[in-house]
């Protein structure tokens, strides 16, 4: 690239530096983010508890009713007879009951603000 080749030894050195740079780029662009995601998923799976709401990799929503070392039993829908055992790795997302309550309260707060804003705009238009 920017190296001026003064002999065969400097050409070999520049090739080694280029290879090291490419391997470092590969590591920082592909391998490191993948390991970071694996650690995040493992932490999420380790924090699973009975009663957590989950989304499976297939897109089904359910509630965890039993946990073993490698498997979970998930209850789907309102029908209490629809219980399916599956591997922990089949869980894509977990929502704790506290998170669900907080998200619901936040959503209600946003709708209240938008209702107040639209009511205030309508009042201003009347004047």
N, C-alpha and C positions, 0 to 999 in steps of 0.2 A: 504494500500500500504506500506508505510514506517513507519506508525504509529505502535507503540507497545501498545497494548491494556492492560491497567492496571486495568480496571474495566468497568462496563457497561456505566458509564457516558462518559468516554473518547472514547468509541466505537461509541456512539451517536454523539459526537462532530466531530469525524473524518468523519462520514457519512454526516453530515451537510456541512462540509467544502468541501467534495467531490462533493456534489450536487451543491453547490454554484459555484465551479470551472467548472462543466459541463455546467451550465446555462450561465456563463460568456463566455465560449468557444463557445457555441451555438450562443450567441448574436454577438460576434466578427466575427464568420465565416459565419453566414447566414443573420441575421436581419440587421446589420449595412451596409453591402454592398448593400443589396436590397434597403434600404432607400436612400443611396447615389445615386444609379441609378435612383430612382424615382425623386429625386431632380434635377438630370441632365436632365432627360426627360422633366420635368415640365418647367425648365428654357429654354430648346430648344423650346418647344411649345409656351412659352410666347414670345419668340423672333421672331416668324414667322411674315413675312411681305409679302405683295403682290409683286409678281415678284420673290420670292425665288424658287429655284429648289429643289424639294423634291423627296424622294424615299419612297414609301408606304410600309407597312408591307407585301404586296403581291408581292413586287419587281418591281412595275411600276414606271417609271420616269415621272415627270410632273412639271408644273409651277403653283404656287398658283395665282388665279385670283380674289378670294374674300374670306374674313374671317368674320365669325360671332363668337359669344361667344364659341360655342361648335363645330361648323362645319367649314369646308373649302371647297371651290370649286377648283378643280384641273383640269387643261387642259393637256391632254395627246397627245403626238405626234405632227405632223405637221398639222393635221386636226383640225382647230379651232372649229369644231362642237363637238369634243369629250371632254365634260366637265362633270365631275362627282363630285357630292357633297359627302363628307365623314366626319367622325368624326376626330377631331384633333388627337385622340389617334392612328389613323391608319397611322400616319406619322412616319416613322422610322428614317429618316435622313433629315437634311436641309442643303443646300449649298447656301450661300449668293452669289449674283453676284460678289462681290469683291473677294470672296474666289475662285470662278471659274476662274476669270481672273488671279489671282496669281498662281493657280495650273497649268493653261495652260502655263504661262510664265516659271514656274519652269520646266515643262516637256520639253518645247522647249530648255531650257538651258541645260538640261541633254542630249538631243539628239545631240545638237551642240558639247558638250564635247566628247561624244562617237565617233562622226564622226571625230573630230580632232584627237582623240587617234588612231583610226583605220587608218587614213591617215598617221599619223606619223609612225606607225608600218610598214605600207606598204613601206614608203620611206626608213626606216631603213633596211628593208629586201632587197631592191634593191641595196643598197650600199654594 
